[in-house]
Amino acid sequence: MSTEKFDVLFVRLNGKNYSTWAFQLEIFVKGKELWGHVDGTDPAPNKTTHTEPHAKWEAKDAQVMAWIIGSVDPNIVLNLRPFATAAKMWEYPEKVYSQNNSARRFQLEHEISVYQQESLSISEFYSHFMNLWAEYIGIVVMICQLRDKLQSKQFMRPENETN
């Protein structure tokens, strides 16, 4: 776990880009082998019986919290202040900024349909358009997977069995 100068997150959560931000931060934290602090699979050791391991865990958790804080806009930082662990801090933006898939899908369809190059260079235009498209495809794929899962569960119901 290093804090070298190239440990930079390029996407800052601004309230409208939750899925892109969460995707980037998840990959970054997994790359540092600290995702367990975010998803709760690496809980804190008991402070009274395991003093040294707890102190090390706390330092790693503080590093993840610093990455989260450093990757959000300043107006969001104060909202994260009440949270004592990286896992709790991670939950807040999801609850507040993650949109219902249908709403985000509609918003993306609209953004894609009205998107224009205007004063952007062709590479900037293409890059931004592909980011919109990738997020849209991600939502569509997820919706299809959920539909398939629901259909298979419905098919497996006892009332659908034949004697």
Backbone as CSV, one residue per row, in Angstrom:
resi,resn,N_x,N_y,N_z,CA_x,CA_y,CA_z,C_x,C_y,C_z
1,MET,0.854,-1.180,0.000,0.000,0.000,0.000,0.892,1.232,0.000
2,SER,0.923,1.921,-1.085,1.756,3.106,-1.186,0.879,4.327,-1.391
3,THR,1.471,5.452,-1.112,0.780,6.719,-1.388,1.664,7.541,-2.306
4,GLU,2.090,6.922,-3.388,2.967,7.592,-4.341,2.195,8.638,-5.115
5,LYS,2.932,9.542,-5.752,2.297,10.669,-6.412,1.403,10.285,-7.586
6,PHE,1.537,9.052,-8.127,0.675,8.664,-9.237,-0.626,8.026,-8.773
7,ASP,-0.867,7.971,-7.465,-2.128,7.473,-6.927,-3.171,8.580,-7.012
8,VAL,-3.649,8.834,-8.220,-4.569,9.937,-8.457,-5.872,9.382,-9.025
9,LEU,-6.971,9.872,-8.486,-8.279,9.526,-9.022,-8.723,10.680,-9.903
10,PHE,-9.093,10.381,-11.134,-9.402,11.429,-12.094,-10.859,11.857,-12.075
11,VAL,-11.748,10.974,-11.677,-13.161,11.317,-11.641,-13.527,11.686,-10.208
12,ARG,-14.027,12.904,-10.036,-14.471,13.359,-8.723,-16.002,13.298,-8.697
13,LEU,-16.532,12.761,-7.608,-17.982,12.718,-7.469,-18.510,14.143,-7.362
14,ASN,-19.426,14.482,-8.274,-20.002,15.830,-8.265,-21.506,15.807,-8.007
15,GLY,-22.025,14.625,-7.743,-23.453,14.487,-7.490,-24.219,13.950,-8.685
16,LYS,-23.631,14.035,-9.891,-24.312,13.581,-11.098,-23.629,12.380,-11.738
17,ASN,-22.458,12.023,-11.265,-21.663,10.986,-11.917,-21.341,9.824,-10.982
18,TYR,-22.312,9.450,-10.161,-22.058,8.428,-9.139,-21.522,7.125,-9.727
19,SER,-22.145,6.600,-10.756,-21.736,5.277,-11.259,-20.312,5.292,-11.802
20,THR,-19.927,6.354,-12.497,-18.568,6.459,-13.010,-17.580,6.585,-11.857
21,TRP,-17.911,7.426,-10.882,-17.058,7.614,-9.711,-16.890,6.310,-8.928
22,ALA,-18.006,5.629,-8.671,-17.963,4.392,-7.887,-17.149,3.318,-8.616
23,PHE,-17.313,3.223,-9.926,-16.562,2.263,-10.737,-15.062,2.519,-10.601
24,GLN,-14.661,3.773,-10.758,-13.241,4.126,-10.677,-12.680,3.867,-9.287
25,LEU,-13.404,4.284,-8.265,-12.903,4.136,-6.898,-12.822,2.663,-6.500
26,GLU,-13.793,1.866,-6.920,-13.768,0.437,-6.606,-12.529,-0.226,-7.198
27,ILE,-12.231,0.052,-8.450,-11.037,-0.524,-9.079,-9.774,-0.055,-8.363
28,PHE,-9.719,1.224,-8.021,-8.554,1.781,-7.348,-8.321,1.097,-5.997
29,VAL,-9.374,0.987,-5.190,-9.245,0.407,-3.851,-8.948,-1.096,-3.943
30,LYS,-9.567,-1.787,-4.895,-9.251,-3.204,-5.083,-7.794,-3.374,-5.492
31,GLY,-7.292,-2.472,-6.296,-5.893,-2.513,-6.706,-4.937,-2.340,-5.543
32,LYS,-5.403,-1.706,-4.498,-4.595,-1.519,-3.287,-4.849,-2.638,-2.277
33,GLU,-5.681,-3.599,-2.665,-6.035,-4.755,-1.838,-6.681,-4.354,-0.510
34,LEU,-7.538,-3.325,-0.584,-8.216,-2.840,0.617,-9.739,-2.784,0.455
35,TRP,-10.273,-3.462,-0.552,-11.713,-3.422,-0.807,-12.512,-3.970,0.377
36,GLY,-11.936,-4.858,1.157,-12.621,-5.402,2.330,-13.021,-4.338,3.331
37,HIS,-12.313,-3.225,3.346,-12.674,-2.109,4.224,-13.938,-1.418,3.722
38,VAL,-14.186,-1.481,2.434,-15.349,-0.824,1.847,-16.574,-1.737,1.887
39,ASP,-16.405,-2.992,1.503,-17.574,-3.879,1.436,-17.850,-4.614,2.743
40,GLY,-17.013,-4.384,3.764,-17.262,-4.965,5.080,-16.722,-6.370,5.277
41,THR,-16.030,-6.931,4.281,-15.500,-8.292,4.440,-14.208,-8.332,5.258
42,ASP,-13.656,-7.172,5.575,-12.478,-7.088,6.441,-12.849,-6.233,7.649
43,PRO,-13.600,-6.810,8.609,-14.050,-6.020,9.759,-12.897,-5.700,10.706
44,ALA,-13.094,-4.704,11.518,-12.073,-4.286,12.478,-11.872,-5.361,13.533
45,PRO,-10.610,-5.694,13.841,-10.353,-6.615,14.957,-10.782,-5.960,16.270
46,ASN,-11.040,-6.770,17.262,-11.445,-6.272,18.566,-10.347,-5.370,19.130
47,LYS,-10.718,-4.180,19.525,-9.744,-3.183,19.979,-9.091,-3.566,21.304
48,THR,-9.834,-4.203,22.196,-9.285,-4.537,23.515,-8.448,-5.808,23.502
49,THR,-8.826,-6.787,22.696,-8.075,-8.051,22.692,-7.003,-8.114,21.616
50,HIS,-7.114,-7.311,20.587,-6.156,-7.304,19.478,-5.713,-5.866,19.197
51,THR,-5.021,-5.282,20.129,-4.663,-3.858,20.051,-3.846,-3.519,18.810
52,GLU,-2.773,-4.255,18.567,-1.903,-3.930,17.427,-2.593,-4.180,16.086
53,PRO,-3.234,-5.357,15.885,-3.949,-5.546,14.610,-5.053,-4.501,14.392
54,HIS,-5.703,-4.084,15.486,-6.745,-3.069,15.353,-6.142,-1.743,14.903
55,ALA,-5.006,-1.370,15.460,-4.353,-0.114,15.080,-3.954,-0.143,13.601
56,LYS,-3.438,-1.281,13.122,-3.064,-1.401,11.714,-4.305,-1.331,10.821
57,TRP,-5.381,-2.010,11.247,-6.628,-1.982,10.480,-7.157,-0.554,10.406
58,GLU,-7.116,0.148,11.531,-7.615,1.517,11.586,-6.830,2.440,10.640
59,ALA,-5.513,2.243,10.566,-4.693,3.058,9.662,-5.060,2.788,8.212
60,LYS,-5.263,1.526,7.861,-5.667,1.191,6.489,-7.055,1.750,6.174
61,ASP,-7.963,1.657,7.140,-9.309,2.176,6.931,-9.269,3.695,6.739
62,ALA,-8.415,4.365,7.507,-8.265,5.817,7.359,-7.723,6.168,5.974
63,GLN,-6.845,5.319,5.430,-6.319,5.568,4.082,-7.440,5.484,3.049
64,VAL,-8.292,4.471,3.180,-9.422,4.330,2.253,-10.366,5.520,2.404
65,MET,-10.618,5.940,3.625,-11.474,7.104,3.852,-10.866,8.352,3.208
66,ALA,-9.559,8.491,3.295,-8.888,9.635,2.669,-9.057,9.597,1.155
67,TRP,-8.987,8.413,0.548,-9.203,8.292,-0.892,-10.624,8.691,-1.261
68,ILE,-11.591,8.252,-0.449,-12.988,8.605,-0.720,-13.155,10.121,-0.631
69,ILE,-12.673,10.708,0.454,-12.789,12.153,0.648,-12.075,12.918,-0.468
70,GLY,-10.916,12.418,-0.863,-10.151,13.084,-1.911,-10.746,12.953,-3.294
71,SER,-11.745,12.096,-3.433,-12.321,11.872,-4.761,-13.717,12.467,-4.910
72,VAL,-14.113,13.304,-3.969,-15.424,13.949,-4.072,-15.248,15.462,-4.097
73,ASP,-16.222,16.158,-4.661,-16.192,17.615,-4.684,-16.247,18.162,-3.261
74,PRO,-15.662,19.331,-3.051,-15.627,19.913,-1.707,-16.999,20.069,-1.046
75,ASN,-18.032,20.325,-1.819,-19.364,20.486,-1.225,-19.935,19.168,-0.700
76,ILE,-19.334,18.040,-1.042,-19.793,16.730,-0.563,-18.977,16.269,0.643
77,VAL,-17.769,16.774,0.781,-16.859,16.324,1.840,-17.489,16.424,3.226
78,LEU,-18.096,17.548,3.547,-18.663,17.714,4.891,-19.774,16.712,5.183
79,ASN,-20.453,16.248,4.148,-21.499,15.242,4.344,-20.916,13.902,4.785
80,LEU,-19.638,13.678,4.513,-18.988,12.415,4.862,-18.395,12.428,6.274
81,ARG,-18.336,13.586,6.869,-17.692,13.753,8.171,-18.246,12.857,9.280
82,PRO,-19.541,12.603,9.358,-20.067,11.801,10.472,-19.675,10.314,10.445
83,PHE,-19.134,9.827,9.348,-18.910,8.397,9.206,-17.524,7.995,9.717
84,ALA,-17.501,6.964,10.567,-16.274,6.571,11.262,-15.477,5.489,10.545
85,THR,-16.071,4.850,9.544,-15.350,3.801,8.811,-15.523,4.011,7.313
86,ALA,-14.617,3.407,6.564,-14.703,3.500,5.104,-15.995,2.857,4.598
87,ALA,-16.401,1.758,5.207,-17.625,1.073,4.771,-18.846,1.983,4.932
88,LYS,-18.944,2.660,6.066,-20.077,3.570,6.296,-19.988,4.785,5.376
89,MET,-18.772,5.264,5.161,-18.579,6.417,4.294,-18.967,6.071,2.852
90,TRP,-18.675,4.844,2.412,-18.989,4.390,1.063,-20.499,4.308,0.844
91,GLU,-21.248,3.932,1.885,-22.694,3.764,1.762,-23.417,5.085,1.492
92,TYR,-22.910,6.169,2.063,-23.601,7.453,1.947,-23.776,7.921,0.498
93,PRO,-22.704,8.019,-0.297,-22.917,8.492,-1.678,-23.853,7.587,-2.480
94,GLU,-23.801,6.283,-2.210,-24.696,5.385,-2.941,-26.151,5.712,-2.629
95,LYS,-26.452,5.919,-1.346,-27.831,6.232,-0.957,-28.288,7.571,-1.523
96,VAL,-27.400,8.544,-1.541,-27.783,9.893,-1.931,-27.712,10.118,-3.438
97,TYR,-26.674,9.605,-4.100,-26.420,9.969,-5.490,-26.699,8.878,-6.515
98,SER,-26.858,7.639,-6.082,-27.162,6.564,-7.023,-28.617,6.692,-7.436
99,GLN,-28.848,6.728,-8.721,-30.203,6.905,-9.215,-30.849,5.566,-9.522
100,ASN,-32.140,5.569,-9.479,-32.921,4.445,-9.956,-32.486,4.187,-11.397
101,ASN,-32.274,2.925,-11.754,-31.782,2.604,-13.090,-32.669,3.145,-14.206
102,SER,-33.968,3.100,-14.002,-34.872,3.598,-15.050,-34.699,5.099,-15.244
103,ALA,-34.578,5.816,-14.138,-34.402,7.269,-14.236,-33.067,7.602,-14.896
104,ARG,-32.013,6.917,-14.490,-30.700,7.192,-15.078,-30.672,6.774,-16.546
105,ARG,-31.325,5.666,-16.872,-31.374,5.221,-18.263,-32.051,6.282,-19.131
106,PHE,-33.177,6.814,-18.659,-33.873,7.862,-19.396,-32.985,9.089,-19.545
107,GLN,-32.319,9.485,-18.461,-31.442,10.648,-18.505,-30.314,10.441,-19.509
108,LEU,-29.714,9.248,-19.513,-28.637,8.963,-20.464,-29.142,8.958,-21.901
109,GLU,-30.312,8.371,-22.128,-30.882,8.373,-23.484,-31.062,9.805,-23.975
110,HIS,-31.523,10.661,-23.085,-31.701,12.064,-23.467,-30.352,12.724,-23.743
111,GLU,-29.376,12.543,-22.839,-28.058,13.153,-23.026,-27.410,12.687,-24.326
112,ILE,-27.547,11.403,-24.634,-26.958,10.865,-25.866,-27.648,11.465,-27.091
113,SER,-28.962,11.580,-27.024,-29.699,12.065,-28.197,-29.443,13.535,-28.502
114,VAL,-29.123,14.346,-27.508,-28.909,15.776,-27.741,-27.426,16.160,-27.711
115,TYR,-26.559,15.198,-27.535,-25.131,15.491,-27.398,-24.558,16.052,-28.698
116,GLN,-23.820,17.154,-28.595,-23.231,17.808,-29.767,-21.764,18.124,-29.501
117,GLN,-21.005,18.180,-30.565,-19.571,18.429,-30.445,-19.274,19.856,-29.993
118,GLU,-19.987,20.808,-30.531,-19.774,22.226,-30.240,-18.291,22.572,-30.276
119,SER,-17.715,23.069,-29.198,-16.316,23.514,-29.236,-15.326,22.437,-28.787
120,LEU,-15.800,21.219,-28.548,-14.910,20.142,-28.131,-14.068,19.645,-29.307
121,SER,-12.872,19.202,-29.007,-12.083,18.541,-30.045,-12.755,17.206,-30.345
122,ILE,-12.400,16.601,-31.449,-13.018,15.321,-31.815,-12.698,14.248,-30.782
123,SER,-11.478,14.263,-30.227,-11.122,13.251,-29.223,-11.893,13.476,-27.919
124,GLU,-12.092,14.735,-27.523,-12.878,15.021,-26.321,-14.339,14.622,-26.527
125,PHE,-14.869,14.964,-27.687,-16.253,14.614,-28.020,-16.436,13.097,-27.995
126,TYR,-15.550,12.389,-28.662,-15.642,10.937,-28.738,-15.520,10.309,-27.349
127,SER,-14.560,10.780,-26.581,-14.338,10.232,-25.248,-15.563,10.419,-24.356
128,HIS,-16.106,11.607,-24.347,-17.274,11.869,-23.512,-18.476,11.060,-23.990
129,PHE,-18.661,11.002,-25.302,-19.775,10.225,-25.846,-19.641,8.748,-25.465
130,MET,-18.432,8.212,-25.572,-18.212,6.799,-25.232,-18.434,6.540,-23.741
131,ASN,-18.127,7.515,-22.888,-18.413,7.382,-21.456,-19.912,7.302,-21.212
132,LEU,-20.668,8.172,-21.877,-22.124,8.118,-21.771,-22.650,6.769,-22.264
133,TRP,-22.133,6.341,-23.412,-22.591,5.094,-24.016,-22.259,3.896,-23.120
134,ALA,-21.067,3.876,-22.553,-20.660,2.758,-21.679,-21.555,2.684,-20.444
135,GLU,-21.867,3.824,-19.867,-22.761,3.823,-18.705,-24.155,3.345,-19.104
136,TYR,-24.634,3.787,-20.266,-25.948,3.371,-20.754,-25.988,1.854,-20.981
137,ILE,-24.981,1.337,-21.650,-24.926,-0.104,-21.921,-24.861,-0.895,-20.610
138,GLY,-24.097,-0.388,-19.644,-24.015,-1.054,-18.342,-25.367,-1.185,-17.681
139,ILE,-26.175,-0.123,-17.761,-27.514,-0.163,-17.171,-28.410,-1.118,-17.943
140,VAL,-28.355,-1.070,-19.268,-29.196,-1.954,-20.083,-28.848,-3.422,-19.814
141,VAL,-27.569,-3.740,-19.751,-27.139,-5.120,-19.479,-27.630,-5.558,-18.104
142,MET,-27.495,-4.675,-17.098,-27.942,-5.012,-15.756,-29.447,-5.252,-15.727
143,ILE,-30.205,-4.426,-16.419,-31.659,-4.603,-16.477,-32.005,-5.937,-17.138
144,CYS,-31.310,-6.288,-18.215,-31.552,-7.565,-18.896,-31.214,-8.747,-17.987
145,GLN,-30.118,-8.643,-17.257,-29.736,-9.717,-16.341,-30.774,-9.882,-15.234
146,LEU,-31.268,-8.777,-14.693,-32.300,-8.852,-13.662,-33.577,-9.470,-14.212
147,ARG,-33.953,-9.061,-15.435,-35.147,-9.620,-16.062,-35.004,-11.126,-16.237
148,ASP,-33.842,-11.563,-16.729,-33.611,-12.991,-16.935,-33.657,-13.753,-15.616
149,LYS,-33.070,-13.159,-14.574,-33.059,-13.814,-13.265,-34.481,-13.936,-12.723
150,LEU,-35.276,-12.875,-12.878,-36.662,-12.910,-12.412,-37.476,-13.934,-13.198
151,GLN,-37.257,-13.996,-14.516,-37.985,-14.956,-15.338,-37.627,-16.386,-14.951
152,SER,-36.343,-16.640,-14.673,-35.955,-18.001,-14.302,-36.508,-18.367,-12.935
153,LYS,-36.564,-17.425,-12.004,-37.152,-17.696,-10.689,-38.639,-17.952,-10.823
154,GLN,-39.284,-17.179,-11.691,-40.708,-17.352,-11.894,-40.982,-18.732,-12.503
155,PHE,-40.139,-19.158,-13.418,-40.293,-20.458,-14.048,-40.111,-21.584,-13.030
156,MET,-39.261,-21.362,-12.024,-38.939,-22.392,-11.044,-39.985,-22.496,-9.928
157,ARG,-40.981,-21.627,-9.926,-42.009,-21.669,-8.893,-42.754,-23.007,-8.933
158,PRO,-43.195,-23.482,-7.762,-43.932,-24.754,-7.710,-45.195,-24.777,-8.562
159,GLU,-45.912,-23.670,-8.695,-47.148,-23.672,-9.486,-46.877,-23.896,-10.970
160,ASN,-45.619,-23.730,-11.398,-45.263,-23.956,-12.793,-44.853,-25.397,-13.047
161,GLU,-44.803,-26.209,-12.015,-44.429,-27.612,-12.191,-45.615,-28.407,-12.692
162,THR,-45.317,-29.402,-13.514,-46.375,-30.290,-14.011,-46.194,-31.642,-13.393
163,ASN,-47.288,-32.328,-13.131,-47.214,-33.664,-12.506,-47.171,-34.732,-13.537
